[in-house]
Amino acid sequence: MLDRSDVLEARPRVRETSRRTPLEFSHTYSAMTGADVHLKLETFQRTGAFKIRGATNRIATLSAEQKAAGVVTASAGNHAQGVALAASRAGVDSKIVMPEYAPISKVKATRNYGAEVVLDGADYDEAAERAHEIEREEGRTYVHAFDDEQVMAGQGTIGLEIAEDCPDVETVVVPIGGGGLISGIAAAIKGENPDTRIIGVQAEGAASAARSLETGERVSLEGVDTIADGIATRSVGERTFAHIREYVDEVVTVSDPEIAVATVYLLERSKTVVEGAGAVPLAALLFEAFEYEPDETIVPVLSGGNVDLNTLTNVIVRGLVETGRYLKIRTVLTDRPGSLERLLEIFTAHRANIYAIYHDRTSRDVEMSDTEVEIELEMRGPDHVEAFLADLREAGYEVDVLV
């Protein structure tokens, strides 16, 4: 089992490539939750995510023969970039297999850090199968994204920084994909203060660790479905599962809509770009996925900020919908002059700001004497939306909420 001494040994090696990231008190989330909230901002890490730490430590511990043969790995994006940069700085050739649908931004960044990228497989697990084939064919060393003690020890240096920068920390909240991050952080934190609580968080659509703890053995999911692509793995590792059982106090899950809301809050209120996997700890805190006391000192680990812009656009819209800030409706009007004007009088009364109106006389879903209208609106919150829809329906409009 990994312990704090392993993480301490990894620290000088990790310093060669990674940077110490900020731990910032958040007035916003402390006020919203009643807790004493400090954000660990791995979004400011080199390559934009924590993975550079574990990759650096693993490559630094390779033998001269292994370095000469090169390394290979599989990753949805962040580990890919970490291995690419760590290998380049160490003068080691790297080949990285990424899922075919990996975000374009992450593929480009990985290539820019010096790796050869192979696109193969529908998800991380299928990409890993191809990477292991390359490992056997070319004699490269496989740098596992999470199920490797040197990788875990590298990630654990985050825990050392948290303990130093926030000595009174009572709870650390960490995302779980394969489990390498939480294994390393938990070993570092618990080795110094066993009473500090470690909470793991997964997306509901990729909850292999939560399921595994429920059954008492590792569970491999048939598939995963979540906007948090950085933690979209079918199962935790064998080594990481043992560490999770030993060190982690509780594993909880959050929904994609909750992740979207946390992402929007971080953008709007903290001016921080965070990918889905990085937002899950804050989502768990905001939506009370675990219990905590008033004024409890809590550190959510925002593990990375490498989000594809197309994905971010969709996440922002979903977050605005969930917080009652965006509304898209459809209704049917009599196709006569003044019908739209009368409808818009209700909009004006509620000060609902219109983004766009789509007026369709040709829809087959309505009578020939009617017209279908779709309207996108900026709203001011759930109460505003509820009152607005109630007045529309009271005025005789049949309204379908589209998003």
matplotlib code that plots the C-alpha trace (Angstrom):
import matplotlib.pyplot as plt

x = [0.0, 1.1, 1.8, 2.8, 6.5, 6.1, 4.5, 7.3, 9.9, 8.0, 7.9, 11.4, 10.9, 7.5, 8.8, 11.0, 8.1, 4.9, 4.1, 2.7, -0.9, -2.9, -5.3, -7.8, -10.5, -13.9, -16.2, -18.9, -19.1, -18.6, -21.6, -23.6, -22.9, -22.1, -18.8, -15.3, -14.4, -11.0, -10.5, -7.4, -6.8, -5.1, -6.6, -3.5, -1.2, 1.1, -0.9, -4.0, -4.6, -3.1, -1.9, 1.5, 2.5, 2.0, 3.4, 6.5, 7.1, 6.6, 8.9, 11.5, 11.7, 12.2, 15.5, 17.8, 16.8, 13.1, 13.7, 15.5, 12.6, 10.1, 6.7, 3.1, -0.2, -3.9, -5.9, -9.0, -6.8, -5.3, -3.0, -2.0, -0.8, 0.9, 2.8, 3.7, 5.2, 7.0, 8.4, 9.6, 11.4, 13.0, 14.1, 11.9, 9.9, 6.1, 3.2, -0.3, -3.6, -6.6, -10.3, -11.5, -13.9, -11.4, -11.8, -9.9, -8.3, -6.8, -5.5, -3.8, -2.3, -0.9, 0.8, 2.2, 3.8, 5.8, 3.9, 2.8, -1.0, -2.9, -6.7, -8.4, -11.4, -14.8, -13.6, -10.7, -10.9, -10.8, -8.0, -6.1, -6.5, -4.7, -2.0, -1.2, -0.9, 1.7, 3.4, 3.9, 4.8, 7.4, 8.7, 7.6, 6.8, 3.1, 2.5, -0.9, -3.2, -4.1, -3.3, 0.4, 1.9, 4.4, 1.6, -0.5, 2.5, 3.0, -0.7, -0.4, 1.8, -1.4, -2.3, 1.0, 0.3, -3.2, -2.0, 0.7, -1.5, -4.6, -3.4, -6.9, -8.6, -11.3, -12.6, -11.0, -13.3, -11.7, -13.0, -12.7, -12.3, -9.8, -8.9, -5.2, -5.8, -7.8, -5.5, -2.4, -4.1, -5.7, -2.4, -0.7, -3.4, -4.3, -0.6, -0.4, -3.8, -6.0, -9.0, -9.2, -12.1, -11.6, -14.7, -14.6, -17.0, -18.1, -20.5, -23.7, -23.1, -19.6, -20.0, -17.8, -16.1, -19.4, -20.8, -17.6, -17.8, -21.4, -20.7, -17.3, -15.5, -14.4, -17.2, -16.7, -19.5, -20.8, -20.5, -20.3, -22.3, -21.3, -20.2, -17.2, -15.1, -12.0, -13.5, -15.5, -13.9, -15.7, -13.8, -11.3, -8.0, -7.1, -4.5, -6.6, -9.6, -7.5, -6.4, -9.9, -11.2, -8.3, -8.2, -11.4, -14.3, -17.1, -17.8, -20.8, -22.2, -23.5, -25.6, -24.6, -27.0, -25.4, -22.0, -23.2, -24.4, -21.1, -19.3, -21.4, -20.9, -17.1, -17.1, -19.4, -18.5, -14.9, -13.8, -12.3, -12.6, -13.0, -13.7, -16.5, -14.3, -12.8, -16.3, -17.6, -16.2, -17.8, -21.1, -21.0, -20.6, -23.2, -25.9, -25.1, -24.1, -22.4, -23.1, -21.0, -21.1, -21.4, -18.0, -16.4, -13.1, -13.5, -11.2, -12.7, -9.9, -10.6, -8.5, -8.3, -9.5, -9.0, -12.5, -13.4, -15.1, -18.0, -18.6, -18.3, -21.0, -23.4, -22.5, -23.1, -26.5, -27.5, -26.3, -28.3, -31.4, -30.9, -30.6, -33.6, -31.6, -32.4, -35.8, -36.9, -40.6, -43.0, -46.6, -49.3, -50.9, -53.8, -52.3, -53.7, -52.2, -51.7, -51.5, -47.7, -48.0, -50.6, -48.3, -45.4, -47.3, -47.0, -43.3, -43.0, -45.0, -42.5, -39.5, -38.4, -35.6, -35.9, -32.9, -34.6, -38.1, -38.8, -42.2, -43.2, -46.5, -45.5, -45.3, -47.3, -48.0, -50.5, -53.7, -53.4, -55.0, -52.4, -48.7, -46.0, -43.7, -40.5, -38.9, -35.6, -35.5, -33.2, -34.8, -33.9, -34.3, -36.6, -39.3, -39.3, -39.7, -42.5, -44.5, -44.0, -45.2, -48.2, -49.3, -48.9, -51.1, -53.6, -54.0, -54.9, -51.6, -50.6, -46.9, -44.2, -40.9, -38.2, -35.2]
y = [0.0, 3.5, 5.7, 9.3, 8.4, 7.4, 10.7, 12.6, 10.7, 11.6, 15.3, 16.4, 14.5, 16.0, 19.5, 19.1, 19.5, 20.5, 23.6, 24.2, 25.3, 27.9, 27.0, 29.9, 30.7, 31.2, 33.8, 32.8, 29.1, 29.5, 31.9, 29.5, 26.4, 27.7, 25.8, 27.2, 26.5, 26.6, 25.6, 23.7, 25.0, 22.3, 24.2, 26.3, 23.3, 22.8, 21.1, 22.4, 19.4, 17.3, 14.4, 15.9, 15.1, 11.3, 11.1, 13.0, 10.7, 7.5, 8.5, 9.7, 6.3, 4.3, 2.6, 3.8, 0.8, 1.6, 5.3, 4.3, 2.0, 4.8, 4.8, 4.3, 5.1, 5.5, 8.6, 10.7, 13.8, 15.0, 12.0, 12.1, 15.7, 14.9, 12.0, 13.9, 16.8, 14.7, 12.4, 15.3, 17.0, 13.7, 13.0, 9.9, 9.0, 8.7, 7.2, 7.9, 6.2, 8.5, 7.6, 8.5, 11.0, 12.7, 16.5, 18.0, 20.6, 17.8, 15.8, 18.9, 19.8, 16.3, 16.4, 19.9, 18.5, 16.1, 12.8, 10.7, 10.4, 7.3, 7.7, 4.3, 3.1, 4.5, 5.2, 5.0, 1.3, 0.5, 2.9, 1.1, -2.2, -0.7, 0.9, -2.5, -4.0, -1.3, -2.0, -5.7, -4.9, -2.2, -3.0, 0.3, 0.8, 1.3, 4.4, 3.7, 6.6, 5.6, 2.0, 2.5, 3.3, 5.8, 7.6, 7.6, 8.9, 11.8, 12.8, 12.6, 15.7, 17.6, 16.3, 17.5, 21.0, 21.0, 20.0, 22.7, 25.5, 24.6, 22.9, 23.0, 21.1, 18.8, 17.4, 17.0, 16.3, 14.6, 13.4, 9.7, 8.2, 5.4, 6.3, 7.4, 11.0, 10.2, 7.3, 9.5, 12.4, 10.2, 8.5, 11.8, 13.4, 10.4, 9.8, 13.2, 13.5, 10.3, 12.3, 14.4, 13.1, 12.1, 12.2, 10.8, 12.0, 10.3, 11.2, 9.2, 7.9, 6.5, 5.4, 2.3, 3.1, 3.7, 0.5, -1.4, -0.3, -1.3, -4.8, -5.2, -6.0, -4.2, -3.6, -3.0, -1.0, -2.0, 1.7, 5.2, 8.3, 11.7, 15.2, 14.6, 12.9, 13.0, 10.6, 8.5, 5.1, 1.8, 0.7, 1.8, 0.0, -3.0, -1.0, 2.1, 0.2, -1.2, 2.3, 3.7, 1.0, 1.7, 5.5, 7.0, 7.7, 8.0, 8.0, 9.9, 10.7, 13.8, 14.2, 15.8, 18.7, 19.3, 19.2, 21.8, 24.1, 23.9, 24.7, 27.7, 29.0, 28.6, 30.5, 33.3, 33.8, 32.5, 33.4, 29.9, 27.5, 23.9, 20.8, 18.4, 16.2, 19.2, 20.5, 17.3, 18.1, 21.5, 20.0, 17.5, 20.3, 22.6, 19.9, 18.3, 14.9, 14.4, 15.7, 18.5, 20.8, 24.6, 26.2, 22.9, 23.5, 21.8, 21.7, 20.6, 19.6, 21.2, 18.7, 20.3, 22.9, 21.3, 21.5, 21.4, 24.7, 23.0, 20.9, 24.0, 25.7, 22.9, 22.7, 26.4, 26.2, 23.3, 25.1, 28.2, 26.0, 24.3, 27.6, 29.1, 31.5, 30.2, 29.0, 27.7, 27.3, 26.4, 27.4, 27.8, 31.0, 31.8, 33.0, 36.5, 39.9, 40.9, 37.3, 37.5, 41.0, 39.9, 37.0, 39.3, 41.6, 38.8, 38.7, 42.4, 42.3, 39.7, 41.4, 38.2, 39.0, 37.4, 35.8, 34.5, 33.8, 31.1, 31.6, 28.6, 28.6, 25.4, 23.0, 19.8, 19.7, 22.5, 23.4, 25.4, 28.4, 28.4, 29.0, 27.5, 29.7, 28.8, 31.4, 31.4, 33.6, 34.9, 34.5, 35.6, 32.3, 29.4, 31.6, 33.9, 31.0, 29.5, 32.7, 33.4, 30.0, 30.2, 33.5, 32.2, 29.1, 31.2, 33.4, 30.2, 29.4, 25.7, 25.9, 23.2, 23.7, 22.5, 23.1]
z = [0.0, -0.8, 2.2, 2.9, 2.7, -0.9, -1.7, 0.0, -2.0, -5.2, -4.4, -5.6, -8.8, -9.4, -8.9, -12.0, -14.3, -12.3, -10.4, -7.0, -7.5, -5.5, -2.6, -2.4, 0.1, -1.6, -0.1, -2.6, -1.9, 1.9, 1.9, -0.3, 1.9, 5.3, 5.3, 5.2, 1.5, 0.0, -3.7, -4.7, -8.2, -10.3, -13.2, -13.0, -13.3, -16.3, -19.1, -17.3, -15.1, -12.2, -14.5, -15.1, -11.5, -11.7, -15.2, -14.2, -11.2, -13.2, -16.1, -13.6, -12.0, -15.3, -15.9, -18.6, -20.7, -20.4, -21.2, -24.4, -25.5, -25.0, -23.3, -24.4, -22.7, -23.2, -22.2, -22.9, -22.8, -19.5, -18.8, -22.5, -22.1, -18.9, -20.3, -23.5, -21.6, -18.9, -21.6, -23.8, -20.9, -19.9, -23.5, -23.8, -26.9, -26.2, -28.1, -26.8, -27.8, -27.4, -28.0, -31.5, -30.1, -27.7, -27.7, -30.6, -28.3, -26.1, -29.2, -30.6, -27.2, -26.8, -30.2, -29.4, -26.2, -28.4, -28.4, -31.4, -31.1, -32.2, -32.3, -31.6, -29.7, -28.6, -25.0, -22.6, -22.1, -25.9, -26.3, -23.5, -25.4, -28.4, -26.2, -24.6, -28.1, -28.9, -25.6, -26.6, -30.2, -29.6, -26.2, -24.7, -21.0, -20.4, -18.2, -16.6, -16.1, -12.6, -11.5, -10.8, -7.4, -8.9, -10.7, -7.5, -5.5, -7.9, -7.7, -4.0, -3.9, -4.2, -0.7, 0.7, -0.6, 0.8, 4.3, 4.3, 2.9, 5.0, 8.2, 9.6, 6.7, 7.9, 4.6, 1.2, -1.8, -4.8, -8.2, -9.0, -12.4, -12.2, -8.7, -9.0, -7.8, -4.7, -3.8, -3.8, -2.0, 0.6, 1.4, 1.8, 3.9, 6.1, 6.7, 8.4, 10.0, 10.0, 11.2, 8.0, 6.0, 2.3, 0.1, -3.4, -6.1, -9.3, -12.1, -11.9, -15.4, -14.5, -10.9, -10.9, -7.5, -5.8, -7.2, -6.3, -2.7, -2.5, -3.7, -2.0, -5.2, -8.3, -10.7, -14.4, -16.0, -19.5, -20.6, -19.3, -20.0, -18.6, -19.6, -17.2, -19.8, -17.6, -15.1, -17.6, -16.9, -16.7, -13.6, -11.0, -10.9, -8.8, -6.8, -6.6, -5.3, -2.5, -1.6, -1.8, 0.6, 3.0, 2.9, 1.6, 4.0, 1.5, -2.2, -3.6, -7.0, -8.8, -11.9, -15.1, -14.5, -11.1, -12.8, -15.3, -12.6, -10.7, -14.0, -14.6, -11.0, -11.4, -14.6, -13.5, -9.9, -9.6, -13.2, -13.4, -16.4, -15.2, -17.1, -16.0, -13.9, -12.1, -11.3, -9.6, -6.1, -6.0, -7.3, -4.5, -2.0, -3.5, -3.9, -0.5, -1.8, 1.6, 5.0, 6.5, 9.5, 9.5, 9.3, 8.5, 6.5, 3.2, 0.2, -3.2, -5.6, -9.0, -10.9, -14.3, -16.8, -20.2, -21.5, -25.2, -26.2, -28.0, -24.9, -22.7, -24.7, -24.2, -20.5, -20.0, -21.6, -19.5, -16.4, -17.2, -17.8, -14.4, -12.6, -14.3, -16.4, -19.9, -21.2, -24.6, -25.2, -28.0, -28.4, -31.1, -32.2, -34.5, -37.7, -37.6, -37.3, -33.7, -32.3, -31.6, -30.2, -27.6, -26.6, -26.2, -23.9, -21.3, -22.0, -21.4, -18.2, -16.8, -18.3, -20.0, -22.4, -25.9, -27.5, -30.6, -32.1, -34.7, -36.5, -38.6, -40.6, -42.4, -39.5, -40.0, -36.3, -36.3, -38.1, -41.3, -39.6, -36.9, -36.6, -34.4, -32.4, -30.6, -28.4, -26.5, -23.4, -20.8, -17.3, -13.8, -11.9, -11.1, -9.5, -12.5, -14.9, -12.8, -12.6, -16.3, -17.4, -15.1, -16.6, -20.1, -19.4, -17.5, -20.6, -22.6, -24.2, -24.4, -23.7, -24.2, -22.4, -24.8, -22.5]

ax = plt.figure().add_subplot(projection="3d")
ax.plot(x, y, z, "-o")
ax.set_aspect("equal")
plt.show()
